[in-house]
Amino acid sequence: MMSVTTPPHFKFGIFIPQIQSHVETSSMILKTSRTRRTFQNSHPSSSFNSLNVKLRSVRQVITRISCSSDSGGAFHDGTPQKVSDDISDYKANSSPNSGDAYVGMFIRMLGLDNDILDREQAVDALWKYSLGGKQCVDAIMKSRGSVFLTVNLLNSESTIACEAAAGLLRTISSVNIYRDFVAESGAIQEITSLLRRPSLTSEIKEQSLCLLANLSVDEKLRLQIANTDLLPLLIKFLDDEEDMKVIEASGGVLANLALSVDNHKLMVETGVIPPLAKFLRTETEGSKTIRKEAKSALLELAKDDYYKILLIEEGLVLVPLVGPGAYTSFRPSLYQWPSLPDGSELNLKQTPKTPSRFGASELLVGLHLKKDDDKISKLEEAKKNAIVGRTQQQFLARIGAIETETETENGKFTILPWVDGVARMVLILELEDESAVVKAADAIADVAISEHMRSSFMEAGAVRNLIRIIDRESESVRFSAVRALERLSVSNEVCKRIEAEGVLDHLITLLKNSDANGDLTCMILNILARILDPSKQMKSKFYDAPVNGTKNGWNETRTSTSWQTIQEGDLLDSTFYSRLVEILKSSSFVLQAKAASVLEFLATFETCRDEIVSCDIESALDSIFQHEFFNGMDSFDTESESEFKELERQTLETEEAGVAVSTASRLLTRLLDSHHFKKTLNVSHLTKSLRKILASKIPLQNKDWVAACLIKLGSQNNHPNPIINTDIIIHETIPRLIQQIQDSDSPRIQETAVLELNRIVSEGVVEYNRAVANQGGIFAVVKVMEEGSDRVVEGGLAVLYGLGMEAENHPAMVAAGVVPVLRRIVVCEMLDWVKALHLLRMLPT
């Protein structure tokens, strides 16, 4: 047999030094930590010892392809001869770039006409070769067809081929100039199909996800990835229990996708927030990398106010970063015995005579909680969380680890579990840096969106700190503090705490010096209206039991605190009353309603009532009742889209106007108890204004106090005014009864409303019948008669019979379906069936 000489460019021994020349570069790449956005390729077995094993297996393939016999073309046994000599010749004679020719050979082996085993070994060799650095990737990319052939291998059933193909594409995509080419070759679609397979190894998942992470660096590719079916898969991989690297890679892709605002809606709707949020909660285990990626993605999503609410619902809060330097002014109380964060005393058994001078008793307060102490064992969960959060944050502040410079430079906010986040924001309020205080107060206002969060801030001591800074000279600090208190005061429990902390004097002082129509005035009035709420005082006369799960009844809600403040504070200052009256005259409906509510509460006290009357309150009320809005509110028709938007705006304004006139009417009713006020009152003028408002289109629920005020005004002359009574029945009583018939779920309420409506119609007043028909009473009565009791049928039949006397009501009665109802009454010979027969004969059939 003739000896076979292997051509120099096919000798595999020549390829080994070229790869070994990149050992140092590749090892350096493998050891480099992955950046936040681009995933460099790595493999659990990517050491070059294992690489040589892979290459030895490829050597047989190369030899088999390259070696042939001159006689008959029989294949050689494949054992390379004189390999060491060939390597020595290469070291002596070849150039460093001579290995590029062998890259082309492996690329040709990727061809679709080759055996799948050859293609698998070729892509595996190219993957290992690409780990040598950018120069190796450049050598591969000289033949652009290699990418298409590699993408095709993602369809292979071979686990090795899929992993190697994804790994090679991952390495190529880590180079910026090749990223678009990889995407254009269909890699995203093929990776999507690959990841849908029911069973995949962790290695394939990791390489595929890291490839997507590299591609998602490009914004236009991020949109393409998010619009595929990959999002549910990425969320699914976050729960992978086998390999943390898969979870980290999936989190990296989501973090990149979140960088595009256009992806946010789709990501949230797919449900990305809950699985990412769990990695940031203290009870969930996870690597530092996945926590970083989850925080990065959620911070991007939290830029939207609605998505921020979803984040809070998952137990996380957005906390402002104020810089490590701001915490240098923090001085914890080291010599005080431990207390609850809200300032109340903590009933602990005091073991040492004096607290530790280093603050250990405050820091380790939990050690004092004994199991056999009934008072401590019953400590509310909210108070315990407040103690834990304060202890942790104060400890971090003392050791200087509460924030890092890198964290501050990378963003304006961080995300913390709510226990730590609430304590952190309260801690910032105690600092001297005014910009930091403003950020914390604004963050508290943004986070206080639920009863749970508002109570948590109260237990953590936010109320006391906010009231303490409310008098600072900085206008921005005052504004942010008031804004936070206004959001917290939505809770009844927190509102009582705010009142108990003595906030009224501070708010009154600010109100007297603020702009009448400014945002600060609006927030102050909101707080005052909640503290000095006349409806709470009314409820305290009837309710002694706990309300809405609260510990205390309404009697304790309105304690002597308010009245004591009125007597001792600035509430007896005439400037304050003049300020409220000024707001009634010149502000919006919203501010007028709040100011009228506060004045109504004060008017319950005789001393305050005289002060209010002396401030020209009648002209202020008249400015509300004579508002130009009530002159043109009925003349608007909708024909175009812009007019529909205008109608929406007008609907909102109508609701605000209704609240304002209702509250002003309650105030006027209260002031009518003052003899001095009644002497100077222009009764006829106010009566005319209120009658006009009663006939307007303000919401029905706002007309009850207008009607009550009209009745009380009519009784001032000791002669009831029949015109007022007629207006009230037409514009308030009849619409209210029809609404009860239509909307009430109680058969008893519906029955009472039908009988009352029958009584009104039976009076024979033409205006009453027309009001019932115009308000839709015919349709409401017919519908309730179909399923109502005998008394409802009897009362409804009487109403319809009275309305049937007017021929103009017949079409509406037929359209409402009264004919079948009347026939059923006649056939069954129910009570008053004769009246039903007469009505049937009157109707057009």
Residue pairs with C-beta under 8 A, 6 or more apart in sequence:
1 69
1 71
2 69
2 70
2 71
4 67
4 68
4 69
4 76
6 63
6 66
6 67
6 80
6 81
6 86
7 66
8 14
8 86
9 101
9 102
9 105
10 62
10 65
10 66
10 105
11 80
11 83
11 86
11 90
12 55
12 58
12 59
12 62
12 63
12 80
12 83
12 102
13 80
13 83
13 84
13 86
13 87
13 90
14 86
14 87
14 90
14 94
14 98
14 99
14 102
15 55
15 99
15 102
16 52
16 55
16 87
17 87
17 90
17 91
17 99
18 96
18 98
18 99
18 102
19 48
19 51
19 55
19 99
19 128
19 129
19 132
20 48
21 96
21 99
21 132
22 129
22 131
22 132
22 133
22 135
22 136
23 48
25 132
25 133
26 48
26 131
26 132
26 133
27 48
29 40
29 41
29 131
29 133
30 42
30 46
30 131
32 40
34 40
34 42
34 252
34 289
36 252
36 255
36 292
36 293
36 296
37 213
37 217
37 252
37 255
37 256
38 174
38 213
38 214
38 217
39 170
39 174
39 210
39 211
39 213
39 214
39 249
39 252
40 171
40 174
41 127
41 130
41 131
41 167
41 170
41 171
41 174
41 207
41 210
43 167
43 203
43 207
44 203
46 128
46 131
48 128
51 128
54 121
54 124
54 125
54 128
55 125
55 128
57 121
58 121
58 122
58 124
58 125
59 80
60 78
61 109
61 117
61 118
61 121
62 105
63 76
63 78
63 79
63 80
64 75
64 78
65 118
67 75
67 76
67 78
68 74
68 75
68 76
69 75
69 76
90 98
99 139
100 139
100 142
103 126
103 129
103 139
103 140
103 142
103 143
104 142
104 143
106 122
106 125
106 126
106 129
107 122
107 126
107 140
107 143
107 145
107 146
107 149
109 118
109 119
109 121
109 122
110 119
110 122
110 123
110 126
110 146
110 149
110 150
110 153
111 119
111 149
112 149
112 152
114 122
116 156
116 158
116 161
119 149
119 153
119 156
119 161
120 153
120 156
120 158
120 160
120 161
120 164
123 150
123 153
123 161
123 164
123 165
123 168
124 160
124 161
124 164
126 140
126 146
126 150
126 164
126 168
127 164
127 165
127 167
127 168
127 171
129 136
129 139
129 140
130 136
130 137
130 140
130 168
130 171
130 172
131 171
134 175
137 171
137 172
137 175
137 178
140 146
140 168
140 172
141 147
141 172
141 178
141 181
144 181
147 169
147 172
147 178
147 181
147 182
147 185
147 187
148 185
148 186
150 165
150 168
150 169
151 165
151 169
151 185
151 186
151 187
151 190
152 190
153 161
153 162
153 164
153 165
154 162
154 165
154 166
154 187
154 190
154 191
154 193
154 194
155 190
155 193
155 194
156 162
156 165
159 201
159 204
162 194
162 204
163 201
163 203
163 204
163 207
166 191
166 194
166 204
166 207
166 208
166 211
167 207
169 182
169 187
169 211
170 207
170 210
170 211
170 214
172 178
172 182
173 179
173 182
173 183
173 187
173 211
173 214
173 215
174 214
179 214
179 215
179 217
179 218
179 221
180 218
180 221
182 211
182 215
183 215
183 218
183 221
183 224
187 211
187 215
188 212
188 215
188 221
188 224
188 225
188 228
188 230
189 228
191 208
191 211
191 212
192 228
192 229
192 230
192 233
194 200
194 204
194 208
195 205
195 208
195 209
195 230
195 233
196 229
196 233
202 240
202 242
202 243
202 245
202 246
205 237
205 240
205 243
205 246
205 249
206 243
206 245
206 246
206 249
209 234
209 237
209 246
209 249
209 250
209 252
209 253
210 249
210 252
212 225
212 230
212 253
213 249
213 252
213 253
213 256
215 221
215 225
216 222
216 225
216 253
216 256
216 257
217 256
219 259
219 260
222 256
222 257
222 259
222 260
222 263
223 260
223 262
223 263
225 253
225 257
226 257
226 260
226 262
226 263
226 266
226 267
227 266
230 253
231 257
231 266
231 267
231 270
231 272
232 270
234 250
234 253
234 254
234 272
235 250
235 254
235 270
235 271
235 272
235 275
237 246
237 247
237 249
237 250
238 247
238 250
238 251
238 254
238 275
238 276
239 247
239 275
240 246
240 247
240 250
244 286
244 287
244 290
247 286
247 287
247 290
248 287
248 289
248 290
248 293
251 276
251 279
251 289
251 290
251 293
251 294
251 297
252 293
254 267
254 272
254 276
254 293
254 297
255 293
255 294
255 296
255 297
255 300
257 263
257 267
257 297
258 264
258 267
258 296
258 297
258 298
258 300
258 301
259 300
261 303
264 300
264 301
264 304
264 307
267 301
268 301
268 307
268 310
272 297
272 301
273 298
273 301
273 307
273 310
273 311
273 314
274 314
276 294
276 297
276 298
277 294
277 298
277 311
277 314
277 315
277 316
278 284
278 314
279 286
279 290
279 291
279 294
280 291
280 294
280 295
280 298
280 316
280 415
280 416
280 417
281 315
281 316
281 417
282 417
282 419
282 420
286 294
295 414
295 415
298 311
298 316
298 415
299 318
299 411
299 413
299 414
299 415
301 307
301 311
302 308
302 311
302 318
302 413
302 415
305 446
308 318
308 446
309 449
311 317
311 318
311 415
312 418
312 447
312 449
312 450
312 453
315 417
315 418
316 415
316 416
316 417
316 418
316 421
317 415
317 416
317 417
317 418
317 421
317 422
317 425
317 443
317 447
317 453
318 413
318 414
318 415
318 421
318 443
318 446
318 447
319 413
319 414
319 415
319 416
319 421
319 424
319 425
319 443
320 412
320 413
320 425
320 428
320 436
320 439
320 440
320 442
320 443
321 403
321 407
321 408
321 411
321 412
321 413
321 414
322 403
322 408
322 428
322 431
322 433
322 435
322 436
322 439
322 440
323 403
323 408
323 436
324 400
324 402
324 403
324 404
324 405
324 408
326 428
326 431
326 433
326 436
327 397
327 400
327 402
327 403
327 431
329 431
329 432
329 433
330 394
330 397
330 427
330 430
330 431
332 359
332 362
332 394
332 397
332 398
333 359
333 362
334 355
334 356
334 357
334 358
334 359
334 362
335 354
335 355
335 357
336 355
336 362
337 346
337 348
337 350
337 355
337 361
338 346
338 348
338 355
338 361
338 362
338 365
338 368
339 345
339 346
340 346
340 383
340 386
340 387
340 459
340 461
341 386
341 387
341 389
341 390
341 423
341 426
341 459
341 460
341 461
342 386
342 458
342 459
342 460
342 461
342 463
342 464
342 497
343 461
343 464
346 365
347 375
347 376
348 365
348 368
348 369
348 376
349 368
349 370
349 373
351 368
352 361
355 361
355 362
356 362
359 398
361 368
362 391
362 394
363 391
363 394
363 395
364 391
365 387
365 391
366 387
366 388
366 391
369 376
369 379
370 376
371 377
380 459
382 455
382 456
382 459
383 459
385 419
385 456
385 459
386 422
386 423
386 456
386 459
386 460
386 461
388 419
389 419
389 420
389 422
389 423
389 424
389 460
390 423
390 426
390 427
390 460
390 461
392 420
392 423
393 402
393 420
393 423
393 424
393 427
394 427
396 402
397 427
402 424
407 414
415 421
416 424
418 453
418 456
421 447
422 447
422 453
422 456
422 457
422 460
422 462
423 460
425 440
425 443
425 444
425 447
425 457
425 462
426 440
426 457
426 460
426 461
426 462
426 465
428 436
428 437
428 439
428 440
429 437
429 440
429 441
429 462
429 465
429 466
429 469
430 465
431 437
434 472
434 474
434 476
434 477
437 469
437 477
437 480
438 474
438 476
438 477
438 480
441 466
441 469
441 477
441 480
441 481
441 483
441 484
442 480
442 483
442 484
444 457
444 462
444 466
444 484
444 487
444 488
445 480
445 483
445 484
445 486
445 487
447 453
447 457
448 454
448 457
448 484
448 487
448 488
448 490
449 487
451 491
454 487
454 488
454 490
454 491
454 494
455 491
455 493
455 494
457 463
457 488
457 494
458 488
458 491
458 493
458 494
458 497
462 484
462 488
463 485
463 488
463 494
463 497
463 498
463 501
464 501
466 481
466 484
466 485
466 488
467 481
467 485
467 498
467 501
467 502
467 503
467 506
469 477
469 478
469 481
470 478
470 481
470 482
470 485
470 503
470 506
470 510
471 478
471 506
471 509
472 478
472 481
478 510
478 520
479 519
479 520
482 507
482 510
482 520
482 523
482 524
482 527
483 523
485 498
485 503
485 523
485 527
486 523
486 524
486 526
486 527
488 494
488 495
488 498
489 495
489 498
489 526
489 527
489 530
489 531
490 530
492 548
492 550
492 557
493 550
495 527
495 530
495 531
496 557
498 527
498 531
499 531
499 561
499 562
500 561
502 565
503 527
503 531
504 528
504 531
504 562
504 565
504 569
504 570
504 571
505 565
505 569
505 570
507 524
507 527
507 528
508 528
508 569
508 570
508 571
508 573
508 576
509 570
510 520
510 524
511 521
511 524
511 525
511 528
511 576
511 579
512 573
512 575
512 576
512 579
514 520
514 521
514 524
515 521
516 579
516 582
516 583
516 586
516 587
516 591
517 586
517 587
517 588
517 591
521 583
521 587
521 591
522 590
522 591
522 594
525 583
525 591
525 594
525 595
525 598
526 594
528 594
528 598
529 594
529 597
529 598
531 562
532 562
532 597
532 598
532 601
532 602
533 597
533 601
534 597
534 600
534 601
534 604
534 666
536 554
536 557
536 558
537 558
537 601
537 604
539 547
539 554
539 557
540 553
540 554
540 555
540 557
540 558
542 554
543 553
543 554
543 555
544 553
544 554
544 555
545 553
546 552
546 553
547 553
547 554
563 605
565 571
566 572
566 602
566 605
566 608
570 576
571 602
571 608
572 607
572 608
572 611
574 611
574 614
574 615
577 599
577 602
577 608
577 611
577 612
577 615
578 615
580 595
580 598
580 599
581 595
581 599
581 612
581 615
581 616
581 617
581 620
582 620
583 591
583 592
583 595
584 592
584 595
584 596
584 599
584 617
584 620
584 621
584 623
584 624
584 664
585 619
585 620
585 623
586 623
587 595
588 656
589 627
589 629
589 653
589 656
589 657
589 659
589 660
590 656
590 659
590 660
592 624
592 660
592 663
592 664
593 656
593 659
593 660
593 662
593 663
593 664
596 624
596 660
596 663
596 664
596 666
596 667
597 663
599 612
599 617
599 667
600 663
600 666
600 667
600 670
602 608
602 609
602 612
603 609
603 612
603 667
603 670
603 671
604 670
609 670
609 671
609 673
609 674
609 677
610 674
610 676
612 671
613 671
613 674
613 676
613 677
617 667
617 671
617 677
618 677
618 680
618 681
618 682
621 664
621 667
621 668
621 686
622 685
622 686
622 689
624 660
624 661
624 664
625 661
625 664
625 686
625 689
625 690
625 693
626 689
627 657
629 653
629 657
630 657
630 692
630 693
630 696
633 650
633 654
633 657
633 696
633 697
634 696
634 697
636 643
636 646
636 647
636 650
637 643
638 644
638 646
638 647
654 697
654 698
654 699
655 698
655 699
657 698
658 698
658 699
658 701
658 702
658 703
659 702
661 693
661 698
661 702
661 706
662 701
662 702
662 703
662 704
662 705
662 706
663 705
665 690
665 705
665 706
665 708
665 709
666 705
666 709
668 686
668 709
669 705
669 708
669 709
669 712
671 677
672 678
672 681
672 712
672 713
672 716
678 716
681 716
683 713
683 716
683 717
686 713
687 710
687 713
687 714
687 721
687 724
690 706
690 709
690 710
690 713
691 710
691 723
691 724
691 727
693 706
694 703
694 706
694 707
694 710
694 727
694 728
694 731
694 732
695 727
695 730
695 731
700 732
700 735
700 736
700 739
703 731
703 732
703 735
704 732
704 736
706 732
707 728
707 732
710 724
710 727
710 728
711 724
711 728
713 724
714 720
714 721
714 724
726 765
726 767
729 760
729 768
729 771
730 767
730 768
730 771
731 771
733 760
734 757
734 760
734 768
734 771
734 772
734 775
734 777
735 771
735 775
737 753
737 756
737 757
737 760
738 753
738 757
738 772
738 775
738 776
738 777
738 780
740 749
740 750
740 752
740 753
741 750
741 753
741 754
741 757
741 777
741 780
741 781
741 784
742 776
742 780
742 783
744 750
744 753
747 788
747 789
747 792
750 784
750 788
750 792
751 788
751 789
751 791
751 792
751 795
754 781
754 784
754 788
754 792
754 795
754 796
754 799
755 791
755 795
757 772
757 777
757 781
757 795
757 799
758 795
758 796
758 798
758 799
758 802
760 768
760 772
761 768
761 769
761 772
761 798
761 799
761 802
761 803
762 798
762 802
764 802
769 802
769 803
769 805
769 806
769 809
771 777
772 778
772 799
772 803
773 803
773 806
773 808
773 809
773 812
777 799
777 803
778 800
778 803
778 809
778 812
778 813
778 816
778 818
779 812
779 815
779 816
781 796
781 799
781 800
782 796
782 800
782 813
782 816
782 817
782 818
782 821
783 816
784 792
784 796
785 792
785 793
785 796
785 797
785 821
786 817
786 821
788 796
790 830
790 831
793 825
793 830
793 831
794 831
794 832
797 825
797 832
797 835
797 836
797 839
798 832
798 835
800 813
800 818
800 839
801 835
801 838
801 839
803 809
803 813
804 810
804 813
804 839
804 842
804 843
810 842
810 843
810 844
811 844
813 843
814 843
814 844
818 839
818 843
819 840
819 843
819 845
822 836
822 837
822 839
822 840
823 840
824 830
825 832
825 833
825 836
826 833
826 836
826 837
826 840
830 836
